[in-house]
Amino acid sequence: MQNTVKTDQAVVNEVERTKFKRGLATIAKDWRLYVLLIPMLAFLICFKYLPIAGILEGFKWGSYQQSTRYMSQWCGSQWLEYIFVGDGSGEFWRAFRNTFVNSMYGLIIGFPIPIFLALLFSEIKILGYRSVLQVCAYLPHFVSTVVVTTIITLWCTGDNSVSDAPGVIYKLVKSLGWLKGDQRGLLVHPKFFRPIYQISGIWEGAGYGSIVYFAAILAISPTSYEAARIDGASKMQQIRYVTFPGMAPTLTIMLIMRIGHILNIGYEKIILLIGSETTAWETGDVVSTLVYRMTGRGGSAASNVQIIEQMGVVADLFNSLIAMVLVLGANAISRRVSSTSLF
C-alpha cells in the first residue's frame, strides 16, 4: 500500500515537473493556431486593457498635458462626490435614469421580437420565399447609423421646418391629435423621443438578432416535433413544449449578454437624432452622451477641460461597474435555477 502511494506521488511530481515542458510542446505542435490568436490579443491589449489606466484620472487632480496626466496628486473622492451628490448630481442622475429606462424598454420590447421573427421564419416551408424575407429583415442592420438617423429626422420633420416638408410620421401623429405645442417636429418633444428611438432600434436590429434564435430552432431534432404531433399537440403546443425548451440554453445566454449591455447605450445615434434640439435631452440624455458632452464642452480653458474630463471618467466608471454587477447577478441566478450559464 505504501509503495502504491509513493508511486502515485512520484507520478504527480513528475507531471508537475514537466508541466511547463509539455505546455511548450503543445504550443510547438499547434503553433499555427496560436499565431492566429496574436491579432486578437493585440486588439484586447491595445483597446481593452491599456485604456484602463485612464480610470486613474477620476481620482487625481490631473493635468491637461498628456505627459504629466498620470503623475499628478491623488484627489480622493473629489469627483465622485461632485457627480453623485454635488453640483453635477442632477445631470448625472437624469442621464442614469434615462439610460436605465431606455434599456429596460429595449429589453422588454426589443428582446422578444427577434425570437418571434425566428419562429415565423421557421414556419415558412418555401425556402426561396423564406430567404427573401430573411434578407429583407437583415438589411437594416447593415445600413449606416447616419443614414438611419437622417431618414428618421426627415420623417419626423414638422410644419415649421425651413428646408424640409413635414415628414410622414409627423403627419400621422398630428392627424391622431397626439401633437400639441411646438410644430418644429417630433424630435423636439421629449415624450416622443423614447418611442422613436426604441422603434427605430427594433427595426435595425430585430432581423439580424433573429439569426441566433433561428439557428437554435433548426438544431432541434425533427423527431421531437413528430412525437408531439403523434400525441395530438397543436402548433402552439409544439412551440411551447418543444421549441422553447430546445431554445432554452440559447435564450439564457443571450439574455445574460443583453443584461450585461443594459447600461451600455451608444451615444452616436442619440447625438445624431437630437442634434441641436436641446429640449430632447430631458428623455434622450444617457450616460454615454453625458460623458461625450462632458469631454467636449469645456471651452478653451485647459483647467475646465481637465475637470470635465475627470467627471466623465467617473461617470463612465460607475456605469461599467453597474453593468458588471448585473452580469454577475444574472449569471449566478441562471446557474442556480438552470444548468446554463456563461461561467
N, C-alpha and C positions, 0 to 999 in steps of 0.2 A: 504493500500500500504506500509506504513511504517512497519507494522507488518510483511509483507512478506519479506521485505528487511532484517529486524532483524533476521527472521527465517533463511533465506539463509546465512547470515553472521555467525549465530550460527552453522549451518551445516559445513561451511567452516572451522571455528575454531576447531570444533570437529574432522574433518578429519585431519587437520594439527597436532592437539594434539596427536592423536592416530596413526600417520603415522609410527613411529618407532615400536610401539607395533604390528601393523598389518604386518610390514615387518618381524619381528621376528616370527610371527605366520605362515607366508608363508614359511619361511625357515624351521621351525619345521615340517610343513606339508610335504614338499618335500625335506627333508634333504638328502635323498639318491642321488638325482641329484646334490646337492651342494657338497657332498663328492666326486663325480666323477670329479668335477672341480678342486680339490686340486692339483693333479699331473700337470695339465696344468698350473695353477697359479704358482706352484713351478718352473716349467720349464721357464716360462716367467720372473720370478723374477731373477732366477739364471743366465740365459743365455742371457736375453734381456735387463734387467734394471740395474743389478749390474755392467755389463761391461761399462755402460755409464760413470761411474766415471773415466775410463781410458782416456776419452777425455781431462781431465784436464792436462794430460802430454803434450799435444800440446801447452799449454800456460804457462808452468812453466820451470824453469831451470832444475828441476828434479834431480833425483839421481838414480843410478842403483840399489841400495838396495831397496827391496820391502817395508821395514818397514818405510823408510823416503821418499818414492817416492812422496806422496801427501802432504808432509809437507814443500816442498821447496818453494822458492820465485817465484812470477809471472814474466814472461819474456815478457808479452805483445804479440805483433805480430811478434816476432823474427823468429819463424819457418814458419809462413805464408809468410813472405817476402822472406825467403830463398827458399821456394817451388815455389812461383808464379813469383818472379822477380829476385831471387838471383842465386847462382851457381847451385842450383838444379832445376831451372825452365825448362831447356831444356829437361831433362829426364822426368820430370813430365808431361809437356805438350805433349810430344811424347806419353807417356802412356795414357793420357786422350784422345788424338786424336784417338789412336788405339782402345781404349775402345768404343768410340762413333761410329767409323766406323764399327767395328766388330758387335756391337749390332744392328746398322741400317741394315746391311746386313742380320743379323738373323731375324730382324723384317720384312723386305720387302720380303725376300725369304722364310724364315722358318715359318712365321706365317700363310700364306695361305695354305701351303701344308697339315697340319692336317685337314683343312676344306675340301679340295679336297678328301682326303682319306675317311673322314666320308661320303661324298656324294657318293663316289664309293661303300663303304660298304653298304649304304642304298639301293642302286640299285640292289644288289645281293639278289635274292629271295630264293636261295637254302641255307638253314640255316647251314647245315653241312659245305659246301664249304666256306661260309662267316666266320664261326667260325674259321676254319683252317687259313684263310688269316689274320684274326684279331690277332690270337695268334702269327703268324709269324711276324706281324708288331709290336706287343707289346714287343717281346722278347729282342730286342737290348737295351731297356730301363733298363732292369734288369742285363745286363752284366756290370761287374766292369769296371770302368774308366781305371784302369791299363791294363786290358785285351784289351780294345778297342784301347788304345794308342799303345800297343805293336803290335797289328795286323797292325795298320796304319803305324807304323815305319817300320815293315818288308816289307809291300807293297811298301813303298817309298824308300827303301834302294837302293843305287846307285852301280855303277860298281867298285868303289874304296873301297868298304867296305871290311874289313879284314875277318869278321866272317860270313857274310851272302851273299847269292847270290842276284843279282838285283831283286827288287820287281816288282810285276805285274804292278802297277800304274806307276812306274818309266819307265819300258819298253814301256808302252803305250805313255807316254808323250814324251819320247825320239824318238819314231818312228814317231810321229807327227811333230817333228822338233821344239818343244817348249823349249827344254832344251839346254842351251849353258853355257859353263864355267865349274864350279865345278861339278865333276861327283860323289861326295860322296852320293848324294841323294837329294830328292825334299825338305825335311825339312831344308836343308842348305840355300835354296834360299828364301829370304823374299817374293818374288812375289807369291810363291806357298803356303805359309803358310795359308793365309786367305781362299782361296778356299778349301784347305784340312780341315781346322778347321770347316768351315761352312757346307760342305757336310757331314762330319762325325757327326756333331751335328744334322743335319736333319735326318740322318739315325738312330741316337739314340733315338730322341725324337718325331718324327713325328707320329709314330704309337700310342704311349702312349698318346700323346696330342690329338689324334682324338677321344678319348673316350668321352670327354665332348661334343663335337660337334655332335657325333653320338647319344648320349642321347637326345640332343636338337632336332635333326631331328625326332627321334622316338616319341617325345612328341607332334609333330604337328598332328592335327586331320586328319585322312584319308579322312573325308568328304570334306576337303578343296581341296585335290587332285582330288577327284571325281567331284567336281563342276568345277574345272579348265579343266578337260578332257571333260566334257559335253560342255563347252564353246569353245572347239576346241583348247586348249592350247597344244603346243608340250612339249616334255620333258624338253628342255632348258627353255621354258617359265614357266613351273611349278616350276623349280628350282629358277628362277628369281623372280616370283611373289608370290610363296607360301613358298618355303623352306627358302630362305634368310630372308624374313620378319619374319617368325616364329623363326628363329635363332637369330634375331637382338639383343635381350637382352643379350643372352649368348655371342655373338660376342663382344658386347660393354664392358661387364665386363672383359672378357679375354684380350681384347686389352688394357684396362686401367691397368690391372695387369702386362701385358707384358711391357708396357711403364715404369711401376714402377721398373722393373728389367733391364731396358735398359743399365744401367751403372754398373750392378752387374754381372760381368763375373768372374767365379771362376778361381782360379789360378792352381788348380790341373792338369787339362787336358793340359793346356798350358805348364806348367813346365815339365810334362812328355813327351810331344811331342818335345819340343825344346831341353831338356837335356843340354848337354854341347856345343851345336851349337849356340854360342852367336850371330852369324850373323842374325839369325831369329828374334832377339829382335826388329829389326827395324820395323816390322809389327806385331809381336806377343806380345810385351810387353804391358800389360794393367795395370790399377791402382792396381788391386789386386796382380798381380805378382810383381809390383814395391814395394808395401808395404811388400810383402813376402821377397823380396830380401833385402830391407832396414833393416828389422828386423833380418836378418840372415847373414849379410856380414860385421859386424862391427869389426871383429878381436877380439883379446884378451883384448884390452884396454877397460875398463868399460866405460870411458867417450865417446869413439867413439860409442859404442853400444847404450848408452843412447841418444846421439844426433840423431843417425839414427832412433831409435825407435820413437822419438818425431816427426821427419819428416814423418814417416809412419803414425802416428796417424793423423796428419794434412791432409795428402793426402786422407786418408780413410774418414775423416770427411767431406771434401769437396765433395767427391764422393756421400756420403749419402745425403747431403743437396741438391745437384742437382737432385738426384733421387726423393726426397720428393717433390721438386718443380714440377717435371714432372708429378708425380701422381696427385697432387692437380690441376695442369693446365688441364690435360686430363679429370679428373673427372668434373671440372667446365664446360669445353666445352661440355662434354657429357650430363650433366644436362641441359645445355642451349638449345642444339639442339634436345634433345630427352628426354623421360621420364625415362631413365635408367641411374643409376649412383651407385657408391659404397656407397656414403654417401651424 
